[in-house]
Amino acid sequence: MKKLLTILLIVAFSALWAEEEEAGDASGNDLDPVLKGLQATMSGGIFAIIGKAADYSDPIGSVVNLSFGYDLQIVDAFSLGMSAKFGILQLNTVTNKSASPWYQAGDYAPIVVGADISPTYCINERWEIGANISIDYNMMAEAEDSSGKKQSGFLVVGGGVDAEYYTYARHFSLGMMAEFNYIVNFDGFGVTVMPYLKYSFGI
């Protein structure tokens, strides 16, 4: 048993030493290039409603997304990200006024499916800043459209800014996205602010 524990400890310390050697020094001068290619991103933050619809709900809700996509390095200073996402939007609604667009009081939680395109400028080997353009569809939750008709799906188009930092862990990056949204056929606009964590597979 002692021999087995000794072998496991030796293997563990060897793996840690090899990982530190691969990671390089704290300055990052000898790090391998940041990974691009296939990636998965987990994001979550706030969704704030602007307009009449906010009079009949909490003005700030939450949104959580999981996306998969591909980051393409066009040239050294420019990259293009494309991804498809799946998530959920949550709002607390009130229907005690006749003008309310919501059909049920309480949780309004449509499922979100959509796609993002993100052209970015590479400031240096660790930082990128750029734009984020999205098309989403909020489905399976009922509300009134701008004409007063009951509808169970709303198209949302948005645009905003995106900043991303590639960590020394190489596969991981952290970012922040802020976006202004227009909800088609709905009386109101939205603002989304979300931090995110990205894992780049490097393939």
C-alpha positions as CSV (number, residue, x, y, z in Angstrom):
1,M,0.0,0.0,0.0
2,K,2.8,2.4,0.9
3,K,4.6,1.6,-2.4
4,L,1.4,2.4,-4.3
5,L,0.9,5.7,-2.5
6,T,4.6,6.6,-3.1
7,I,4.2,5.9,-6.9
8,L,1.0,8.0,-7.0
9,L,2.7,10.9,-5.3
10,I,5.7,10.7,-7.7
11,V,3.3,10.7,-10.7
12,A,1.3,13.6,-9.3
13,F,4.3,15.8,-8.6
14,S,5.8,14.9,-12.0
15,A,2.5,16.0,-13.7
16,L,2.5,19.3,-11.8
17,W,6.1,20.0,-12.6
18,A,5.5,19.3,-16.3
19,E,2.4,21.5,-16.3
20,E,4.4,24.4,-14.7
21,E,7.2,24.0,-17.2
22,E,4.8,24.1,-20.1
23,A,2.9,27.1,-18.7
24,G,6.1,29.3,-18.7
25,D,6.9,32.2,-16.5
26,A,4.4,34.8,-15.1
27,S,5.2,37.3,-17.8
28,G,3.8,35.0,-20.5
29,N,6.7,35.6,-22.8
30,D,7.3,32.0,-23.4
31,L,3.7,30.9,-23.5
32,D,2.3,29.1,-26.5
33,P,0.0,31.1,-28.7
34,V,-3.6,31.6,-27.6
35,L,-5.8,28.8,-28.8
36,K,-8.5,29.5,-31.4
37,G,-10.9,27.2,-33.2
38,L,-13.8,25.2,-31.7
39,Q,-15.0,26.7,-28.4
40,A,-17.8,26.4,-25.8
41,T,-19.0,29.4,-23.8
42,M,-21.0,29.6,-20.6
43,S,-22.6,33.1,-20.0
44,G,-25.0,34.6,-17.6
45,G,-26.1,38.0,-16.4
46,I,-28.9,40.5,-16.4
47,F,-31.6,41.4,-19.0
48,A,-33.2,44.8,-18.4
49,I,-36.5,45.7,-20.1
50,I,-36.9,49.3,-21.4
51,G,-40.4,50.6,-22.4
52,K,-44.0,50.0,-21.4
53,A,-43.6,46.3,-20.7
54,A,-41.3,47.2,-17.8
55,D,-44.3,48.8,-16.1
56,Y,-45.8,45.3,-15.6
57,S,-42.8,43.3,-14.6
58,D,-39.6,43.6,-12.6
59,P,-37.4,45.8,-14.9
60,I,-34.4,43.5,-14.4
61,G,-34.4,39.8,-15.1
62,S,-31.7,37.1,-15.6
63,V,-30.5,35.3,-18.7
64,V,-28.2,32.2,-18.9
65,N,-26.8,30.8,-22.1
66,L,-24.6,27.9,-23.3
67,S,-23.1,28.3,-26.7
68,F,-20.8,26.3,-29.1
69,G,-19.0,27.9,-31.9
70,Y,-15.7,28.6,-33.8
71,D,-13.2,31.4,-33.5
72,L,-11.4,32.0,-36.8
73,Q,-8.2,34.0,-36.9
74,I,-8.4,36.0,-40.1
75,V,-5.1,37.9,-39.7
76,D,-2.9,38.6,-36.7
77,A,-5.0,41.6,-35.6
78,F,-8.5,40.4,-36.5
79,S,-10.6,37.4,-35.7
80,L,-14.2,36.4,-36.3
81,G,-16.3,34.3,-33.9
82,M,-19.5,32.4,-34.9
83,S,-21.6,30.5,-32.4
84,A,-25.1,28.9,-31.8
85,K,-26.6,29.2,-28.3
86,F,-29.3,27.8,-26.1
87,G,-30.5,29.3,-22.8
88,I,-33.3,30.7,-20.7
89,L,-34.6,34.2,-19.9
90,Q,-36.3,34.8,-16.6
91,L,-38.6,37.7,-15.7
92,N,-41.1,38.3,-12.8
93,T,-44.3,39.6,-14.4
94,V,-47.5,41.2,-13.1
95,T,-50.9,41.0,-14.7
96,N,-53.1,43.0,-12.4
97,K,-53.4,45.8,-14.9
98,S,-55.5,45.4,-18.1
99,A,-52.7,46.8,-20.3
100,S,-50.2,44.2,-19.2
101,P,-48.7,42.2,-22.1
102,W,-48.1,39.2,-19.9
103,Y,-50.5,36.3,-19.7
104,Q,-49.5,34.9,-16.4
105,A,-48.2,36.6,-13.2
106,G,-45.0,35.2,-11.8
107,D,-42.2,33.6,-13.8
108,Y,-42.0,34.5,-17.5
109,A,-39.3,32.1,-18.7
110,P,-38.9,31.7,-22.5
111,I,-36.3,29.3,-23.9
112,V,-33.8,31.2,-26.0
113,V,-32.2,29.8,-29.1
114,G,-30.0,31.9,-31.4
115,A,-26.8,32.7,-33.1
116,D,-24.0,35.3,-32.6
117,I,-21.4,36.8,-34.9
118,S,-18.4,38.5,-33.2
119,P,-15.8,40.4,-35.3
120,T,-13.0,41.4,-32.9
121,Y,-9.8,43.3,-32.9
122,C,-6.8,41.7,-31.2
123,I,-5.2,44.5,-29.1
124,N,-2.3,42.1,-28.1
125,E,-1.9,38.4,-27.5
126,R,-4.1,38.5,-24.4
127,W,-6.8,41.1,-25.1
128,E,-9.5,41.4,-27.7
129,I,-12.3,43.9,-28.1
130,G,-15.0,44.0,-30.7
131,A,-18.7,43.9,-31.6
132,N,-21.3,41.3,-31.0
133,I,-24.3,40.8,-33.3
134,S,-27.1,38.4,-32.3
135,I,-30.3,37.0,-33.6
136,D,-32.4,35.1,-30.9
137,Y,-35.8,33.5,-30.7
138,N,-37.6,33.5,-27.4
139,M,-40.1,30.7,-27.5
140,M,-42.5,28.7,-25.3
141,A,-43.7,31.6,-23.1
142,E,-46.8,33.6,-23.9
143,A,-47.2,37.4,-24.1
144,E,-49.1,40.0,-26.2
145,D,-47.4,41.4,-29.3
146,S,-47.5,45.1,-30.1
147,S,-51.0,44.7,-31.7
148,G,-52.4,43.0,-28.7
149,K,-52.5,39.4,-30.1
150,K,-51.4,36.5,-28.0
151,Q,-48.0,35.2,-29.2
152,S,-45.7,32.4,-27.9
153,G,-42.5,33.4,-29.7
154,F,-40.6,36.6,-30.2
155,L,-37.7,37.4,-32.5
156,V,-34.9,39.4,-30.8
157,V,-32.1,41.2,-32.7
158,G,-29.2,42.8,-30.9
159,G,-25.9,44.5,-31.1
160,G,-23.2,45.6,-28.7
161,V,-19.6,45.4,-27.5
162,D,-17.5,42.5,-26.3
163,A,-14.2,42.4,-24.5
164,E,-12.2,39.2,-23.9
165,Y,-9.1,38.3,-22.0
166,Y,-7.2,35.0,-22.7
167,T,-5.8,33.6,-19.5
168,Y,-2.5,32.0,-19.0
169,A,-4.3,28.7,-18.7
170,R,-4.3,28.9,-22.5
171,H,-7.6,27.0,-23.1
172,F,-9.6,29.5,-21.0
173,S,-10.7,33.0,-21.6
174,L,-12.9,35.5,-19.7
175,G,-15.1,38.1,-21.2
176,M,-17.8,40.7,-20.8
177,M,-20.6,41.5,-23.3
178,A,-23.0,44.4,-23.3
179,E,-25.8,44.5,-25.9
180,F,-28.9,46.5,-26.8
181,N,-31.8,44.4,-28.0
182,Y,-34.9,45.1,-30.1
183,I,-37.7,42.7,-29.5
184,V,-39.6,42.4,-32.8
185,N,-43.5,42.7,-32.5
186,F,-43.2,43.6,-28.8
187,D,-43.6,46.9,-27.0
188,G,-40.2,47.3,-25.5
189,F,-36.4,47.0,-25.8
190,G,-33.9,45.3,-23.7
191,V,-30.3,45.6,-22.5
192,T,-28.2,42.5,-21.8
193,V,-25.0,42.6,-19.7
194,M,-23.3,39.2,-19.3
195,P,-19.8,38.0,-18.2
196,Y,-18.8,34.7,-19.7
197,L,-16.2,31.9,-19.5
198,K,-14.9,30.4,-22.7
199,Y,-13.1,27.1,-23.3
200,S,-11.2,26.8,-26.6
201,F,-10.5,23.3,-27.7
202,G,-7.8,24.3,-30.2
203,I,-9.2,22.2,-33.1
